[in-house]
């Protein structure tokens, strides 16, 4: 049921509705939180947090890849309409979560430096896996956002905003390509941005990717020091 004009739901109700529109994200968030409390309490809190985060992110990526493989233009348009409300808020929250994982990675590496042998490498391996998953997660979230912005409704027609050369109907994999190029090189490759709103999102993406990649480089240097 639609709300009366001018009526605004409380934040908790709106946030719950945003999550319910994204069942995969809701499922993996719940499983990650549950796993954190099920892990042995004597383990370092950072290690428990990273294992829970990695498990949730890995499951999310599997679910999203499966969804992408089965989606055509109609499914993408329907999903864009369903998740239109609050997508900027959810994008910001997931990016913040991915960047926050860097703090847990740093804590894990500090713990590793005080250990030797296989215990040290267990902590370093956990940190490395988290880096890979968090980076992939962030690029995937941006790819989904670009896709939903592209196929979002604007006056009864798709909003577009991106021009993929030689591609009349871009699918999720085209947006994955666009997002991952930005994440690795802070460039848009051969894709042209034609909407001012998307330029703002791409700018945020470039800054987040630069911060993430620079922090990882600094942590890597610290490990070798």
N, CA, C and O of each residue as an XYZ file, in Angstrom:
900
protein
N       0.846     -1.194      0.000
C       0.000      0.000      0.000
C       0.873      1.232      0.000
O       1.832      1.308      0.768
N       0.565      2.191     -0.838
C       1.349      3.406     -0.930
C       1.058      4.315      0.241
O      -0.053      4.325      0.772
N       2.057      5.078      0.643
C       1.893      6.006      1.738
C       1.260      7.285      1.226
O       1.466      7.645      0.067
N       0.480      7.997      2.071
C      -0.112      9.264      1.660
C       0.974     10.251      1.309
O       2.077     10.162      1.849
N       0.693     11.210      0.403
C       1.686     12.211      0.032
C       2.182     12.954      1.256
O       1.402     13.327      2.132
N       3.475     13.162      1.307
C       4.066     13.894      2.418
C       4.351     13.029      3.630
O       5.052     13.452      4.549
N       3.802     11.797      3.636
C       4.039     10.917      4.775
C       5.396     10.241      4.613
O       5.736      9.773      3.526
N       6.162     10.192      5.681
C       7.495      9.597      5.637
C       7.601      8.563      6.738
O       7.414      8.866      7.916
N       7.905      7.337      6.342
C       8.028      6.266      7.319
C       9.238      6.488      8.215
O      10.208      7.120      7.798
N       9.191      5.967      9.461
C      10.366      6.039     10.331
C      11.558      5.348      9.676
O      11.399      4.468      8.831
N      12.756      5.766     10.084
C      13.977      5.246      9.457
C      14.055      3.730      9.553
O      14.412      3.069      8.578
N      13.723      3.163     10.725
C      13.850      1.712     10.896
C      12.929      0.963      9.938
O      13.293     -0.097      9.429
N      11.718      1.518      9.687
C      10.799      0.878      8.745
C      11.323      0.970      7.320
O      11.235      0.010      6.555
N      11.863      2.116      6.970
C      12.407      2.286      5.618
C      13.616      1.383      5.407
O      13.769      0.775      4.348
N      14.483      1.300      6.434
C      15.674      0.462      6.329
C      15.285     -1.004      6.178
O      15.887     -1.733      5.391
N      14.271     -1.435      6.938
C      13.810     -2.821      6.833
C      13.258     -3.106      5.443
O      13.494     -4.176      4.881
N      12.519     -2.140      4.889
C      11.961     -2.320      3.551
C      13.065     -2.405      2.505
O      12.972     -3.191      1.562
N      14.118     -1.591      2.672
C      15.243     -1.651      1.735
C      15.909     -3.022      1.779
O      16.279     -3.572      0.742
N      16.062     -3.574      2.988
C      16.691     -4.889      3.120
C      15.824     -5.982      2.510
O      16.328     -6.876      1.830
N      14.508     -5.909      2.756
C      13.607     -6.930      2.227
C      13.589     -6.933      0.702
O      13.303     -7.958      0.083
N      13.893     -5.791      0.099
C      13.975     -5.719     -1.363
C      15.269     -6.329     -1.883
O      15.442     -6.502     -3.089
N      16.173     -6.651     -0.970
C      17.468     -7.239     -1.336
C      17.669     -8.511     -0.520
O      18.481     -8.525      0.404
N      16.934     -9.591     -0.850
C      16.960    -10.803     -0.025
C      18.337    -11.436      0.101
O      18.663    -11.984      1.153
N      19.146    -11.374     -0.941
C      20.477    -11.981     -0.858
C      21.326    -11.284      0.191
O      21.996    -11.929      0.997
N      21.288     -9.963      0.170
C      22.059     -9.192      1.145
C      21.552     -9.445      2.554
O      22.340     -9.523      3.497
N      20.246     -9.574      2.702
C      19.649     -9.833      4.012
C      20.068    -11.200      4.535
O      20.410    -11.339      5.709
N      20.042    -12.210      3.668
C      20.395    -13.571      4.074
C      21.845    -13.653      4.525
O      22.135    -14.204      5.588
N      22.757    -13.113      3.728
C      24.176    -13.239      4.070
C      24.532    -12.389      5.292
O      25.433    -12.749      6.049
N      23.839    -11.275      5.491
C      24.078    -10.467      6.690
C      23.681    -11.239      7.936
O      24.409    -11.247      8.929
N      22.524    -11.889      7.882
C      22.056    -12.679      9.020
C      22.991    -13.856      9.292
O      23.317    -14.138     10.445
N      23.423    -14.547      8.227
C      24.313    -15.693      8.404
C      25.680    -15.264      8.932
O      26.268    -15.952      9.766
N      26.183    -14.130      8.449
C      27.466    -13.634      8.932
C      27.421    -13.296     10.411
O      28.339    -13.636     11.158
N      26.355    -12.628     10.838
C      26.209    -12.279     12.259
C      26.094    -13.538     13.112
O      26.685    -13.622     14.189
N      25.327    -14.521     12.625
C      25.166    -15.772     13.365
C      26.494    -16.500     13.496
O      26.828    -17.001     14.569
N      27.250    -16.559     12.408
C      28.536    -17.252     12.428
C      29.505    -16.589     13.397
O      30.265    -17.279     14.076
N      29.489    -15.265     13.470
C      30.384    -14.546     14.380
C      30.194    -15.025     15.816
O      31.171    -15.210     16.543
N      28.956    -15.225     16.225
C      28.677    -15.634     17.605
C      28.840    -17.137     17.814
O      28.969    -17.592     18.951
N      28.836    -17.915     16.725
C      29.024    -19.359     16.845
C      30.496    -19.758     16.889
O      30.825    -20.844     17.367
N      31.375    -18.903     16.401
C      32.806    -19.217     16.428
C      33.315    -19.226     17.867
O      32.764    -18.532     18.722
N      34.365    -20.009     18.143
C      34.892    -20.099     19.514
C      35.176    -18.726     20.111
O      35.874    -17.925     19.488
N      34.658    -18.434     21.296
C      34.817    -17.096     21.889
C      36.259    -16.746     22.251
O      36.589    -15.571     22.406
N      37.136    -17.776     22.390
C      38.518    -17.482     22.759
C      39.352    -17.035     21.552
O      40.493    -16.604     21.720
N      38.804    -17.130     20.352
C      39.512    -16.614     19.182
C      39.538    -15.095     19.234
O      38.677    -14.466     19.850
N      40.538    -14.515     18.579
C      40.596    -13.059     18.511
C      39.326    -12.527     17.848
O      38.828    -13.098     16.877
N      38.818    -11.432     18.386
C      37.582    -10.864     17.843
C      37.750    -10.469     16.373
O      36.831    -10.635     15.570
N      38.933     -9.945     16.026
C      39.173     -9.552     14.630
C      39.109    -10.770     13.711
O      38.552    -10.697     12.615
N      39.686    -11.897     14.164
C      39.665    -13.112     13.348
C      38.239    -13.625     13.174
O      37.851    -14.022     12.076
N      37.459    -13.617     14.253
C      36.061    -14.048     14.163
C      35.277    -13.146     13.214
O      34.465    -13.612     12.415
N      35.540    -11.851     13.321
C      34.846    -10.908     12.448
C      35.191    -11.116     10.982
O      34.319    -11.064     10.115
N      36.477    -11.354     10.709
C      36.899    -11.549      9.318
C      36.354    -12.851      8.741
O      35.941    -12.894      7.582
N      36.351    -13.910      9.547
C      35.816    -15.189      9.062
C      34.325    -15.062      8.763
O      33.847    -15.559      7.743
N      33.592    -14.395      9.655
C      32.156    -14.190      9.431
C      31.922    -13.321      8.199
O      31.052    -13.615      7.379
N      32.699    -12.256      8.077
C      32.583    -11.357      6.922
C      32.904    -12.090      5.627
O      32.161    -11.987      4.651
N      34.017    -12.835      5.616
C      34.427    -13.559      4.413
C      33.372    -14.578      3.991
O      33.072    -14.719      2.805
N      32.816    -15.283      4.970
C      31.805    -16.300      4.657
C      30.566    -15.659      4.045
O      30.023    -16.151      3.055
N      30.125    -14.559      4.644
C      28.958    -13.862      4.115
C      29.196    -13.299      2.729
O      28.345    -13.424      1.848
N      30.354    -12.678      2.529
C      30.673    -12.082      1.226
C      30.811    -13.164      0.157
O      30.317    -13.003     -0.959
N      31.482    -14.266      0.495
C      31.657    -15.350     -0.476
C      30.303    -15.910     -0.910
O      30.072    -16.145     -2.096
N      29.410    -16.121      0.060
C      28.076    -16.622     -0.274
C      27.315    -15.609     -1.125
O      26.628    -15.981     -2.076
N      27.437    -14.342     -0.783
C      26.748    -13.299     -1.549
C      27.230    -13.277     -2.998
O      26.423    -13.170     -3.922
N      28.537    -13.378     -3.193
C      29.083    -13.354     -4.552
C      28.596    -14.549     -5.366
O      28.298    -14.418     -6.554
N      28.517    -15.716     -4.724
C      28.005    -16.900     -5.420
C      26.549    -16.686     -5.833
O      26.169    -16.991     -6.963
N      25.737    -16.160     -4.913
C      24.319    -15.917     -5.207
C      24.147    -14.877     -6.315
O      23.300    -15.032     -7.194
N      24.953    -13.823     -6.266
C      24.838    -12.757     -7.263
C      25.290    -13.239     -8.639
O      24.646    -12.936     -9.643
N      26.388    -13.983     -8.692
C      26.862    -14.510     -9.979
C      25.814    -15.429    -10.594
O      25.573    -15.394    -11.801
N      25.190    -16.258     -9.745
C      24.127    -17.135    -10.227
C      22.953    -16.320    -10.766
O      22.381    -16.657    -11.802
N      22.598    -15.252    -10.062
C      21.506    -14.382    -10.508
C      21.846    -13.703    -11.830
O      21.006    -13.628    -12.727
N      23.067    -13.211    -11.951
C      23.491    -12.538    -13.178
C      23.445    -13.478    -14.381
O      23.049    -13.080    -15.477
N      23.849    -14.715    -14.167
C      23.894    -15.681    -15.266
C      22.500    -15.987    -15.803
O      22.355    -16.403    -16.952
N      21.466    -15.782    -14.971
C      20.096    -16.111    -15.370
C      19.270    -14.887    -15.746
O      18.071    -15.007    -15.996
N      19.894    -13.712    -15.790
C      19.136    -12.470    -15.980
C      19.314    -11.890    -17.375
O      20.429    -11.778    -17.885
N      18.195    -11.525    -17.974
C      18.195    -10.769    -19.217
C      17.741     -9.346    -18.947
O      17.668     -8.921    -17.794
N      17.434     -8.610    -20.004
C      17.059     -7.210    -19.840
C      15.786     -7.052    -19.010
O      15.709     -6.156    -18.169
N      14.787     -7.908    -19.232
C      13.522     -7.774    -18.509
C      13.718     -7.976    -17.011
O      13.171     -7.234    -16.196
N      14.503     -8.988    -16.659
C      14.765     -9.231    -15.238
C      15.532     -8.068    -14.614
O      15.284     -7.706    -13.464
N      16.453     -7.489    -15.361
C      17.230     -6.361    -14.849
C      16.344     -5.136    -14.646
O      16.502     -4.415    -13.661
N      15.419     -4.896    -15.564
C      14.499     -3.773    -15.417
C      13.586     -3.962    -14.209
O      13.342     -3.021    -13.454
N      13.087     -5.169    -14.034
C      12.198     -5.451    -12.904
C      12.939     -5.295    -11.574
O      12.402     -4.754    -10.608
N      14.173     -5.777    -11.546
C      14.965     -5.662    -10.317
C      15.330     -4.207    -10.039
O      15.366     -3.789     -8.881
N      15.596     -3.444    -11.076
C      15.909     -2.020    -10.905
C      14.719     -1.272    -10.325
O      14.888     -0.394     -9.480
N      13.516     -1.616    -10.774
C      12.306     -0.968    -10.254
C      12.068     -1.348     -8.798
O      11.700     -0.502     -7.983
N      12.278     -2.618     -8.474
C      12.042     -3.106     -7.117
C      12.994     -2.474     -6.117
O      12.602     -2.157     -4.994
N      14.254     -2.289     -6.527
C      15.285     -1.813     -5.607
C      15.607     -0.334     -5.790
O      16.620      0.148     -5.285
N      14.760      0.378     -6.502
C      15.046      1.782     -6.792
C      15.137      2.617     -5.521
O      16.081      3.387     -5.342
N      14.144      2.460     -4.636
C      14.115      3.285     -3.434
C      15.240      2.883     -2.480
O      15.389      1.709     -2.140
N      16.012      3.850     -2.062
C      17.046      3.605     -1.059
C      18.322      2.982     -1.578
O      19.173      2.582     -0.784
N      18.483      2.887     -2.905
C      19.673      2.210     -3.409
C      20.949      2.998     -3.116
O      22.014      2.401     -2.953
N      20.859      4.328     -3.046
C      22.042      5.119     -2.710
C      22.469      4.883     -1.264
O      23.661      4.831     -0.960
N      21.484      4.742     -0.377
C      21.787      4.465      1.033
C      22.451      3.107      1.167
O      23.451      2.968      1.872
N      21.897      2.097      0.489
C      22.459      0.756      0.578
C      23.845      0.703     -0.048
O      24.719     -0.012      0.442
N      24.056      1.455     -1.127
C      25.385      1.516     -1.740
C      26.389      2.090     -0.753
O      27.483      1.551     -0.587
N      26.016      3.187     -0.096
C      26.917      3.821      0.868
C      27.236      2.880      2.023
O      28.388      2.790      2.447
N      26.225      2.178      2.538
C      26.435      1.282      3.679
C      27.349      0.116      3.315
O      28.215     -0.257      4.105
N      27.167     -0.462      2.130
C      28.003     -1.593      1.747
C      29.445     -1.164      1.472
O      30.383     -1.898      1.785
N      29.620      0.021      0.890
C      30.978      0.523      0.657
C      31.664      0.812      1.989
O      32.841      0.497      2.163
N      30.935      1.407      2.926
C      31.495      1.669      4.255
C      31.889      0.363      4.926
O      32.944      0.281      5.556
N      31.043     -0.668      4.795
C      31.353     -1.967      5.394
C      32.611     -2.573      4.777
O      33.451     -3.130      5.484
N      32.735     -2.461      3.448
C      33.918     -3.001      2.774
C      35.181     -2.271      3.213
O      36.215     -2.896      3.450
N      35.097     -0.948      3.322
C      36.260     -0.173      3.755
C      36.563     -0.420      5.228
O      37.724     -0.418      5.635
N      35.511     -0.635      6.030
C      35.718     -0.902      7.452
C      36.437     -2.229      7.669
O      37.128     -2.411      8.671
N      36.270     -3.158      6.720
C      36.966     -4.437      6.853
C      38.479     -4.243      6.841
O      39.221     -5.094      7.331
N      38.939     -3.118      6.278
C      40.374     -2.833      6.273
C      40.910     -2.674      7.687
O      42.050     -3.048      7.964
N      40.092     -2.119      8.589
C      40.523     -1.961      9.980
C      40.727     -3.326     10.626
O      41.691     -3.540     11.361
N      39.798     -4.255     10.341
C      39.937     -5.606     10.882
C      41.143     -6.314     10.271
O      41.823     -7.082     10.951
N      41.409     -6.058      8.990
C      42.588     -6.639      8.342
C      43.859     -6.125      9.002
O      44.783     -6.895      9.264
N      43.904     -4.829      9.269
C      45.074     -4.245      9.935
C      45.274     -4.865     11.309
O      46.402     -5.179     11.690
N      44.183     -5.044     12.061
C      44.280     -5.659     13.388
C      44.780     -7.095     13.288
O      45.559     -7.548     14.127
N      44.332     -7.802     12.268
C      44.761     -9.185     12.072
C      46.251     -9.253     11.734
O      46.949    -10.158     12.192
N      46.735     -8.317     10.948
C      48.154     -8.301     10.593
C      49.024     -7.924     11.783
O      50.145     -8.415     11.917
N      48.513     -7.058     12.642
C      49.240     -6.727     13.874
C      49.383     -7.974     14.740
O      50.440     -8.221     15.319
N      48.311     -8.753     14.822
C      48.359    -10.009     15.577
C      49.360    -10.975     14.956
O      50.101    -11.651     15.670
N      49.381    -11.040     13.619
C      50.269    -11.965     12.919
C      51.736    -11.639     13.169
O      52.567    -12.544     13.246
N      52.061    -10.350     13.297
C      53.461     -9.962     13.487
C      54.001    -10.425     14.827
O      55.215    -10.511     15.010
N      53.112    -10.724     15.770
C      53.558    -11.211     17.068
C      53.645    -12.719     17.143
O      53.926    -13.274     18.205
N      53.404    -13.395     16.017
C      53.414    -14.851     15.983
C      54.523    -15.351     15.061
O      55.166    -14.569     14.360
N      54.733    -16.643     15.075
C      55.744    -17.252     14.200
C      55.183    -18.531     13.586
O      54.173    -19.069     14.040
N      55.863    -19.002     12.543
C      55.499    -20.276     11.936
C      54.128    -20.276     11.292
O      53.690    -19.282     10.713
N      53.450    -21.432     11.407
C      52.177    -21.588     10.709
C      51.083    -20.690     11.275
O      50.156    -20.318     10.556
N      51.183    -20.336     12.564
C      50.182    -19.445     13.152
C      50.228    -18.066     12.487
O      49.190    -17.459     12.222
N      51.432    -17.588     12.226
C      51.574    -16.296     11.558
C      50.964    -16.343     10.166
O      50.256    -15.422      9.759
N      51.243    -17.421      9.436
C      50.753    -17.510      8.066
C      49.248    -17.742      8.008
O      48.607    -17.370      7.025
N      48.679    -18.345      9.034
C      47.222    -18.485      9.081
C      46.551    -17.117      9.139
O      45.567    -16.865      8.443
N      47.095    -16.241      9.974
C      46.526    -14.901     10.106
C      46.758    -14.079      8.830
O      45.874    -13.344      8.390
N      47.942    -14.210      8.249
C      48.225    -13.478      7.009
C      47.331    -13.975      5.873
O      46.838    -13.184      5.069
N      47.126    -15.297      5.814
C      46.263    -15.863      4.770
C      44.828    -15.379      4.922
O      44.162    -15.066      3.934
N      44.353    -15.317      6.167
C      42.998    -14.822      6.413
C      42.868    -13.371      5.960
O      41.867    -12.986      5.356
N      43.890    -12.574      6.257
C      43.875    -11.165      5.836
C      43.877    -11.057      4.314
O      43.165    -10.226      3.750
N      44.675    -11.893      3.646
C      44.761    -11.850      2.180
C      43.437    -12.248      1.533
O      43.000    -11.628      0.564
N      42.803    -13.283      2.074
C      41.501    -13.713      1.548
C      40.466    -12.610      1.728
O      39.639    -12.374      0.848
N      40.520    -11.941      2.871
C      39.572    -10.854      3.141
C      39.768     -9.701      2.167
O      38.797     -9.109      1.695
N      41.014     -9.383      1.868
C      41.303     -8.318      0.897
C      40.666     -8.648     -0.451
O      39.988     -7.811     -1.047
N      40.888     -9.869     -0.923
C      40.360    -10.281     -2.225
C      38.833    -10.240     -2.248
O      38.233     -9.725     -3.191
N      38.213    -10.785     -1.203
C      36.754    -10.835     -1.160
C      36.144     -9.443     -0.999
O      35.152     -9.119     -1.653
N      36.734     -8.623     -0.133
C      36.193     -7.278      0.099
C      36.296     -6.423     -1.159
O      35.370     -5.687     -1.499
N      37.426     -6.528     -1.840
C      37.606     -5.760     -3.079
C      36.592     -6.202     -4.136
O      35.959     -5.369     -4.784
N      36.445     -7.513     -4.303
C      35.495     -8.038     -5.286
C      34.069     -7.655     -4.922
O      33.266     -7.317     -5.792
N      33.759     -7.709     -3.634
C      32.427     -7.341     -3.154
C      32.110     -5.891     -3.499
O      31.020     -5.588     -3.985
N      33.056     -5.000     -3.249
C      32.814     -3.586     -3.508
C      32.587     -3.328     -4.996
O      31.692     -2.566     -5.361
N      33.389     -3.955     -5.854
C      33.211     -3.747     -7.296
C      31.872     -4.319     -7.773
O      31.218     -3.744     -8.643
N      31.478     -5.445     -7.200
C      30.211     -6.069     -7.584
C      29.024     -5.210     -7.170
O      28.062     -5.066     -7.925
N      29.092     -4.638     -5.968
C      28.018     -3.763     -5.494
C      27.877     -2.551     -6.417
O      26.764     -2.152     -6.761
N      28.999     -1.976     -6.809
C      28.944     -0.839     -7.735
C      28.395     -1.273     -9.096
O      27.630     -0.534     -9.717
N      28.776     -2.458     -9.562
C      28.270     -2.952    -10.846
C      26.751     -3.087    -10.816
O      26.072     -2.705    -11.768
N      26.220     -3.628     -9.727
C      24.770     -3.751     -9.581
C      24.111     -2.375     -9.563
O      23.048     -2.175    -10.150
N      24.753     -1.437     -8.885
C      24.199     -0.085     -8.812
C      24.163      0.554    -10.203
O      23.161      1.164    -10.578
N      25.241      0.419    -10.961
C      25.274      0.972    -12.318
C      24.184      0.336    -13.189
O      23.517      1.023    -13.963
N      24.015     -0.975    -13.053
C      23.009     -1.672    -13.856
C      21.603     -1.182    -13.524
O      20.784     -0.964    -14.417
N      21.334     -1.013    -12.240
C      19.996     -0.588    -11.834
C      19.756      0.882    -12.159
O      18.625      1.276    -12.443
N      20.807      1.695    -12.121
C      20.672      3.083    -12.568
C      20.375      3.126    -14.070
O      19.554      3.922    -14.528
N      21.041      2.276    -14.813
C      20.876      2.248    -16.271
C      19.454      1.846    -16.657
O      18.837      2.460    -17.527
N      18.942      0.800    -15.993
C      17.622      0.287    -16.339
C      16.514      0.846    -15.452
O      15.362      0.424    -15.555
N      16.857      1.790    -14.584
C      15.839      2.426    -13.762
C      14.873      3.231    -14.613
O      15.236      3.751    -15.668
N      13.643      3.325    -14.143
C      12.595      4.003    -14.911
C      12.732      5.511    -14.811
O      12.886      6.062    -13.721
N      12.675      6.164    -15.943
C      12.710      7.628    -15.986
C      11.734      8.088    -17.058
O      12.051      8.108    -18.248
N      10.544      8.458    -16.609
C       9.518      8.885    -17.559
C       9.030      7.767    -18.457
O       8.653      7.997    -19.606
N       9.039      6.525    -17.912
C       8.541      5.394    -18.679
C       9.579      4.735    -19.555
O       9.275      3.751    -20.229
N      10.795      5.246    -19.567
C      11.868      4.662    -20.382
C      13.103      4.467    -19.511
O      13.274      5.172    -18.517
N      13.971      3.511    -19.873
C      15.197      3.314    -19.103
C      16.025      4.584    -19.016
O      16.107      5.343    -19.983
N      16.632      4.817    -17.874
C      17.371      6.056    -17.643
C      18.692      6.104    -18.412
O      19.185      7.181    -18.745
N      19.264      4.920    -18.693
C      20.564      4.841    -19.380
C      21.648      5.532    -18.547
O      21.766      5.290    -17.346
N      22.433      6.391    -19.192
C      23.511      7.081    -18.476
C      24.888      6.562    -18.801
O      25.888      7.213    -18.499
N      24.954      5.372    -19.426
C      26.226      4.794    -19.851
C      26.105      4.368    -21.308
O      25.061      3.877    -21.737
N      27.171      4.559    -22.053
C      27.193      4.194    -23.470
C      28.253      3.125    -23.676
O      29.452      3.399    -23.613
N      27.788      1.887    -23.928
C      28.689      0.766    -24.175
C      28.853      0.596    -25.684
O      27.903      0.191    -26.354
N      30.022      0.890    -26.235
C      30.224      0.775    -27.686
C      29.947     -0.642    -28.189
O      30.452     -1.621    -27.641
N      29.140     -0.728    -29.236
C      28.863     -2.022    -29.846
C      27.896     -2.889    -29.072
O      27.707     -4.056    -29.414
N      27.273     -2.339    -28.025
C      26.355     -3.122    -27.200
C      25.035     -2.375    -27.069
O      24.959     -1.348    -26.395
N      23.996     -2.895    -27.716
C      22.693     -2.232    -27.675
C      21.967     -2.504    -26.366
O      21.309     -1.619    -25.819
N      22.088     -3.734    -25.863
C      21.408     -4.119    -24.622
C      22.449     -4.693    -23.667
O      22.683     -5.902    -23.669
N      23.076     -3.851    -22.853
C      24.087     -4.349    -21.917
C      23.476     -5.222    -20.831
O      22.393     -4.935    -20.321
N      24.177     -6.281    -20.491
C      23.756     -7.173    -19.419
C      24.652     -6.953    -18.205
O      25.542     -6.103    -18.223
N      24.408     -7.721    -17.162
C      25.170     -7.531    -15.931
C      26.671     -7.619    -16.163
O      27.441     -6.900    -15.527
N      27.093     -8.497    -17.070
C      28.531     -8.678    -17.282
C      29.177     -7.423    -17.851
O      30.353     -7.164    -17.597
N      28.425     -6.645    -18.614
C      28.955     -5.378    -19.124
C      29.195     -4.393    -17.981
O      30.175     -3.648    -17.986
N      28.296     -4.398    -17.010
C      28.459     -3.503    -15.865
C      29.561     -4.004    -14.926
O      30.243     -3.209    -14.279
N      29.726     -5.324    -14.859
C      30.853     -5.890    -14.105
C      32.166     -5.415    -14.716
O      33.078     -4.999    -14.002
N      32.254     -5.480    -16.038
C      33.453     -5.006    -16.744
C      33.722     -3.541    -16.419
O      34.844     -3.176    -16.070
N      32.700     -2.708    -16.531
C      32.838     -1.278    -16.268
C      33.303     -1.029    -14.834
O      34.207     -0.227    -14.605
N      32.693     -1.707    -13.880
C      33.011     -1.501    -12.471
C      34.413     -1.987    -12.119
O      35.144     -1.311    -11.396
N      34.785     -3.154    -12.626
C      36.086     -3.717    -12.270
C      37.232     -2.924    -12.897
O      38.313     -2.840    -12.312
N      37.014     -2.345    -14.071
C      38.047     -1.492    -14.662
C      38.274     -0.266    -13.783
O      39.417      0.133    -13.559
N      37.190      0.335    -13.283
C      37.330      1.476    -12.378
C      38.046      1.051    -11.105
O      38.900      1.776    -10.597
N      37.697     -0.129    -10.589
C      38.294     -0.609     -9.349
C      39.774     -0.891     -9.454
O      40.501     -0.777     -8.467
N      40.234     -1.258    -10.646
C      41.650     -1.578    -10.808
C      42.472     -0.398    -11.306
O      43.615     -0.215    -10.888
N      41.894      0.404    -12.198
C      42.676      1.460    -12.852
C      42.120      2.860    -12.655
O      42.715      3.833    -13.119
N      40.978      2.976    -11.966
C      40.314      4.280    -11.788
C      40.047      4.951    -13.134
O      40.124      6.174    -13.257
N      39.733      4.139    -14.133
C      39.400      4.631    -15.468
C      38.106      3.973    -15.934
O      37.706      2.933    -15.412
N      37.460      4.583    -16.915
C      36.202      4.036    -17.423
C      36.377      3.267    -18.726
O      35.394      2.881    -19.359
N      37.620      3.046    -19.126
C      37.926      2.284    -20.345
C      37.200      2.884    -21.544
O      37.299      4.086    -21.790
N      36.470      2.055    -22.292
C      35.822      2.525    -23.521
C      34.353      2.879    -23.311
O      33.637      3.143    -24.276
N      33.903      2.887    -22.072
C      32.499      3.192    -21.759
C      32.363      4.680    -21.465
O      33.122      5.234    -20.670
N      31.397      5.324    -22.108
C      31.167      6.756    -21.908
C      30.053      6.994    -20.894
O      29.028      6.313    -20.911
N      30.267      7.969    -20.007
C      29.256      8.347    -19.019
C      28.476      9.529    -19.576
O      29.059     10.555    -19.925
N      27.157      9.384    -19.659
C      26.333     10.418    -20.293
C      25.333     11.064    -19.343
O      24.519     11.881    -19.773
N      25.378     10.716    -18.057
C      24.435     11.282    -17.086
C      25.203     11.909    -15.931
O      26.097     11.272    -15.374
N      24.873     13.154    -15.557
C      25.575     13.831    -14.449
C      25.499     13.058    -13.136
O      26.467     13.023    -12.376
N      24.341     12.434    -12.869
C      24.197     11.687    -11.626
C      25.165     10.527    -11.534
O      25.717     10.255    -10.468
N      25.375      9.841    -12.649
C      26.305      8.713    -12.654
C      27.745      9.176    -12.502
O      28.573      8.448    -11.954
N      28.056     10.374    -12.978
C      29.417     10.889    -12.802
C      29.746     11.024    -11.315
O      30.881     10.785    -10.904
N      28.760     11.402    -10.518
C      28.980     11.518     -9.076
C      29.269     10.152     -8.461
O      30.159     10.011     -7.622
N      28.501      9.143     -8.895
C      28.709      7.792     -8.379
C      30.071      7.259     -8.809
O      30.775      6.636     -8.014
N      30.442      7.499    -10.062
C      31.744      7.043    -10.559
C      32.876      7.733     -9.805
O      33.900      7.113     -9.516
N      32.696      9.014     -9.486
C      33.711      9.728     -8.702
C      33.872      9.095     -7.332
O      34.991      8.875     -6.868
N      32.739      8.801     -6.679
C      32.787      8.115     -5.384
C      33.481      6.770     -5.513
O      34.286      6.396     -4.660
N      33.168      6.043     -6.582
C      33.772      4.736     -6.824
C      35.289      4.857     -6.972
O      36.037      4.076     -6.384
N      35.737      5.828     -7.752
C      37.177      6.031     -7.957
C      37.885      6.347     -6.642
O      38.959      5.813     -6.364
N      37.280      7.217     -5.837
C      37.886      7.595     -4.555
C      37.944      6.397     -3.619
O      38.966      6.155     -2.976
N      36.844      5.643     -3.539
C      36.809      4.468     -2.667
C      37.831      3.427     -3.114
O      38.522      2.833     -2.286
N      37.924      3.206     -4.434
C      38.882      2.232     -4.960
C      40.314      2.679     -4.692
O      41.164      1.865     -4.328
N      40.584      3.978     -4.872
C      41.925      4.499     -4.614
C      42.292      4.324     -3.143
O      43.400      3.896     -2.822
N      41.361      4.656     -2.254
C      41.614      4.512     -0.820
C      41.851      3.053     -0.458
O      42.780      2.738      0.287
N      41.018      2.166     -0.980
C      41.142      0.741     -0.691
C      42.479      0.209     -1.195
O      43.210     -0.444     -0.450
N      42.801      0.484     -2.456
C      44.030     -0.042     -3.053
C      45.279      0.527     -2.386
O      46.261     -0.189     -2.190
N      45.244      1.818     -2.037
C      46.395      2.441     -1.377
C      46.605      1.863      0.012
O      47.740      1.623      0.424
N      45.518      1.641      0.732
C      45.621      1.062      2.070
C      46.185     -0.344      2.018
O      47.022     -0.713      2.841
N      45.729     -1.129      1.052
C      46.246     -2.489      0.899
C      47.737     -2.466      0.580
O      48.499     -3.280      1.101
N      48.153     -1.534     -0.274
C      49.572     -1.403     -0.596
C      50.378     -1.074      0.655
O      51.447     -1.643      0.875
N      49.869     -0.157      1.475
C      50.565      0.222      2.709
C      50.651     -0.955      3.672
O      51.682     -1.158      4.313
N      49.571     -1.736      3.779
C      49.585     -2.902      4.665
C      50.553     -3.963      4.155
O      51.212     -4.638      4.946
N      50.639     -4.113      2.833
C      51.563     -5.086      2.249
C      53.011     -4.705      2.545
O      53.826     -5.561      2.891
N      53.323     -3.428      2.410
C      54.670     -2.943      2.732
C      54.974     -3.177      4.203
O      56.098     -3.526      4.566
N      53.964     -2.983      5.048
C      54.146     -3.179      6.486
C      54.446     -4.632      6.819
O      55.231     -4.919      7.723
N      53.815     -5.553      6.083
C      54.068     -6.975      6.317
C      55.522     -7.320      6.010
O      56.167     -8.066      6.748
N      56.028     -6.762      4.905
C      57.395     -7.071      4.499
C      58.451     -6.351      5.308
O      59.631     -6.694      5.230
N      58.048     -5.355      6.086
C      59.031     -4.569      6.851
C      59.556     -5.354      8.045
O      60.388     -4.848      8.798
